[in-house]
Amino acid sequence: MAGPVGNPKPPEPARAVEVDRYLGKWYELARYDMAFERGCEGVTAEYSLRPDGLIKVVNSCHKGAPDGPLAVAEGRAKRVGDPLGARLKVSFFGPFYADYWILDHGPDYAWSIVGEGSGRYLWILSRDPDPPPAVRDDLIRRVKAMGYDLKLLRMTRQK
């Protein structure tokens, strides 16, 4: 079941994405909490290219605490006909794909803000599991400026 709409008018992606630079490990700093991530801490997402041209997605979550039991989900993503390269389709369950929009990212790919068209999903990601408070504050300001409801934002604890 989908959660509440946190942004009735989600923004379009702000800038082009170079997929090769987006690959690698990301730490979740905050999210809109969903059933599939309920109770998750120490969340990471790792992206790599597959031989077939798709993107391998490995999401990891520690249940209950940053050092709790590990749960891992592996999926795949494909690029869609977006001229910016910022829209992907991600699947963890057979032929069912969901939107994954890279709404904004740092020029050095040190952070990214991810959402999709319904306004129900939002993730703030960083290459650093514990970025300085000024970076966190700036990312939250960016999310607010995009129209997202900060009351729905759940901060993720990392090790």
C-alpha positions as CSV (number, residue, x, y, z in Angstrom):
1,M,0.0,0.0,0.0
2,A,1.4,3.4,-1.0
3,G,1.9,6.1,1.7
4,P,0.5,9.6,1.8
5,V,1.3,12.1,-1.0
6,G,4.1,14.3,0.3
7,N,4.2,16.5,-2.7
8,P,1.1,16.9,-4.9
9,K,3.2,18.5,-7.7
10,P,6.6,16.6,-7.8
11,P,9.2,18.5,-9.7
12,E,10.8,17.4,-12.9
13,P,14.5,16.3,-12.7
14,A,16.7,19.5,-12.5
15,R,19.8,18.4,-14.4
16,A,21.3,15.8,-16.6
17,V,22.7,12.6,-15.0
18,E,25.8,10.8,-16.2
19,V,24.9,7.2,-15.2
20,D,28.6,6.2,-14.9
21,R,29.1,8.9,-12.3
22,Y,25.9,7.9,-10.5
23,L,27.0,4.3,-10.1
24,G,28.5,3.2,-6.8
25,K,27.4,3.2,-3.2
26,W,24.9,5.6,-1.7
27,Y,23.9,6.0,1.9
28,E,20.3,6.9,2.7
29,L,20.1,10.1,4.9
30,A,16.3,10.4,4.9
31,R,13.2,9.1,3.2
32,Y,9.5,9.0,3.1
33,D,8.8,5.8,5.1
34,M,7.2,3.0,3.1
35,A,6.2,-0.5,4.1
36,F,9.1,-2.1,2.3
37,E,11.6,0.0,4.4
38,R,9.7,0.1,7.7
39,G,12.2,-0.4,10.6
40,C,15.2,0.0,8.3
41,E,18.3,1.8,9.5
42,G,21.8,1.8,8.0
43,V,20.2,1.8,4.5
44,T,22.5,1.7,1.5
45,A,21.9,1.4,-2.3
46,E,24.6,0.2,-4.6
47,Y,24.4,0.6,-8.4
48,S,26.6,-1.1,-11.0
49,L,26.4,-1.9,-14.7
50,R,25.3,-5.4,-15.7
51,P,26.6,-7.1,-18.9
52,D,23.2,-6.7,-20.5
53,G,23.3,-2.9,-20.2
54,L,20.9,-2.7,-17.3
55,I,21.9,-1.4,-13.9
56,K,22.2,-3.8,-11.0
57,V,20.6,-2.4,-7.8
58,V,21.5,-3.8,-4.4
59,N,19.6,-2.2,-1.5
60,S,20.7,-3.1,2.0
61,C,18.9,-2.4,5.3
62,H,19.6,-3.2,8.9
63,K,16.4,-4.1,10.7
64,G,15.7,-2.1,13.8
65,A,19.2,-0.5,14.3
66,P,22.2,0.5,12.2
67,D,23.9,-2.7,13.4
68,G,20.7,-4.9,13.3
69,P,20.1,-8.0,11.1
70,L,20.9,-7.3,7.5
71,A,18.3,-7.6,4.7
72,V,19.3,-7.3,1.1
73,A,17.1,-6.8,-2.0
74,E,18.6,-7.1,-5.5
75,G,16.9,-5.6,-8.5
76,R,17.6,-4.0,-11.8
77,A,17.1,-0.6,-13.4
78,K,16.8,0.5,-16.9
79,R,17.1,3.9,-18.5
80,V,14.0,5.3,-20.2
81,G,13.8,7.8,-23.1
82,D,14.5,10.8,-20.9
83,P,16.9,13.3,-22.6
84,L,18.4,14.2,-19.2
85,G,19.0,10.5,-18.3
86,A,17.5,11.3,-14.9
87,R,14.6,9.0,-15.1
88,L,15.0,5.2,-14.6
89,K,12.6,2.3,-14.1
90,V,13.5,0.0,-11.2
91,S,12.3,-3.5,-10.6
92,F,12.7,-5.9,-7.7
93,F,9.7,-8.1,-8.6
94,G,9.7,-9.7,-12.0
95,P,8.3,-7.6,-14.8
96,F,7.0,-4.8,-12.5
97,Y,8.9,-1.6,-12.8
98,A,8.5,1.6,-10.7
99,D,9.7,5.1,-11.5
100,Y,13.0,6.3,-10.1
101,W,13.6,10.0,-10.8
102,I,16.9,11.6,-9.9
103,L,15.4,15.0,-9.1
104,D,18.7,16.7,-8.4
105,H,22.3,15.8,-7.6
106,G,25.5,17.5,-6.6
107,P,27.8,18.6,-9.4
108,D,30.3,16.1,-7.9
109,Y,27.7,13.4,-7.4
110,A,28.2,13.6,-3.6
111,W,24.5,13.7,-3.0
112,S,21.2,13.1,-4.8
113,I,17.5,13.6,-4.2
114,V,15.3,10.9,-5.6
115,G,11.5,10.8,-6.1
116,E,8.9,10.0,-8.7
117,G,5.7,11.3,-10.3
118,S,3.2,10.5,-7.5
119,G,4.9,12.5,-4.8
120,R,4.6,9.5,-2.4
121,Y,8.3,8.5,-2.5
122,L,11.3,10.5,-1.6
123,W,14.9,9.6,-0.7
124,I,17.9,11.8,0.2
125,L,21.1,10.0,-0.6
126,S,24.8,10.8,0.1
127,R,28.1,9.2,-0.7
128,D,29.1,10.0,2.9
129,P,27.2,8.1,5.7
130,D,27.6,11.1,8.0
131,P,27.9,14.3,6.0
132,P,28.4,17.6,7.9
133,P,25.3,19.2,9.4
134,A,25.5,22.0,6.9
135,V,25.2,19.6,4.0
136,R,22.2,17.8,5.6
137,D,20.5,21.1,6.3
138,D,21.1,22.2,2.7
139,L,19.6,19.0,1.3
140,I,16.5,19.4,3.5
141,R,16.1,23.0,2.3
142,R,16.3,21.8,-1.3
143,V,13.6,19.1,-0.6
144,K,11.4,21.7,1.0
145,A,11.9,24.1,-1.9
146,M,10.8,21.3,-4.3
147,G,7.5,21.2,-2.4
148,Y,7.9,18.1,-0.3
149,D,6.2,17.9,3.1
150,L,9.0,17.7,5.7
151,K,6.7,16.3,8.3
152,L,6.8,13.0,6.3
153,L,10.6,13.0,6.1
154,R,12.2,10.3,8.3
155,M,15.9,10.6,9.1
156,T,17.9,7.3,8.6
157,R,20.4,6.3,11.2
158,Q,23.7,5.1,9.8
159,K,26.6,3.4,11.7
